[in-house]
Amino acid sequence: MKYVLLIGLALIILCFLRRPKNRRSRAAGTRAARQPERMVQCARCGIYLPESESARDGACHYCAEHRHAAQDRTD
């Protein structure tokens, strides 16, 4: 019985020793995978927003509120 307890205690200690290494490697992997997105300025109101959320008309970018301005210029 005491050998079972010693083996169990040894396994618990090993789990605690290995745990912080796994957390650091996972966190480093997720940080490295994400890239910051380019921010652009709305040509109408001047607010900055991610490029993927903007409406583009040539070299000009527009926010969601002023998307119609981009469409009006092309009509």
N, C-alpha and C positions, 0 to 999 in steps of 0.2 A: 504494500500500500504506500509506503513512503517513497518508493521509486516512481510510482505513478504521479505522486504530488511533485517530486523533483523534476520529472520530465515536463509536466504541465507548467510549472513555474518557469522552466527554461524556455519553453515555447512562448509564453507570455512576454518574457523579457526580450526575446528575439523579435517579436512583433512590434514592440515599442521602439526598439533600436532601428528597425527598418522603416518605420512609418514616416519620419521627417524627411528622409531622402526621397521618397516617392512624392510627397507633397511639393517639394522644391522643384523636382523635375517636371511635374505636371504644370505647375504655375509658370515656369520658364517657357515651356512649350506653347502655352496659350498666349502668352505675351508676344512671343516671336511671330506667331501666325497672324496676328491682327496688324493691319497696316492702317495708318491714319488716312482719312479721306480728305481730298483737296476741298477747301472751302472757297466759294465764289461769292461775289457781291451782286445783289440785285441791281440791275441798271436803273430801275425806277425809284426804289425807296432806299437803297443802300444797305439793306440788312445782309448779313453773311449767312449762308446756308451750305450744306453739303452739296457737292456737284451733282450727285445722283438724284437729289430732290428738286433740282432747278429745271426750268424750261429754257432751252437754249435757242437763240436766234442769231446765227452767225457767231460773232465774238461776244455777244451780250447774253447774260444769264438773267432769269427772272424768278422771283419767289412764287409760291402757289397763288397768292393774292393777285399778282400782276402777270400771271400766265397769259391772260387774254391780251395783254399789251404785245406780247410776242406774236400772237396769232393775228392781231389787227395790223401789225406792220407787214406781214406777209400777204395779206388780202389786198 
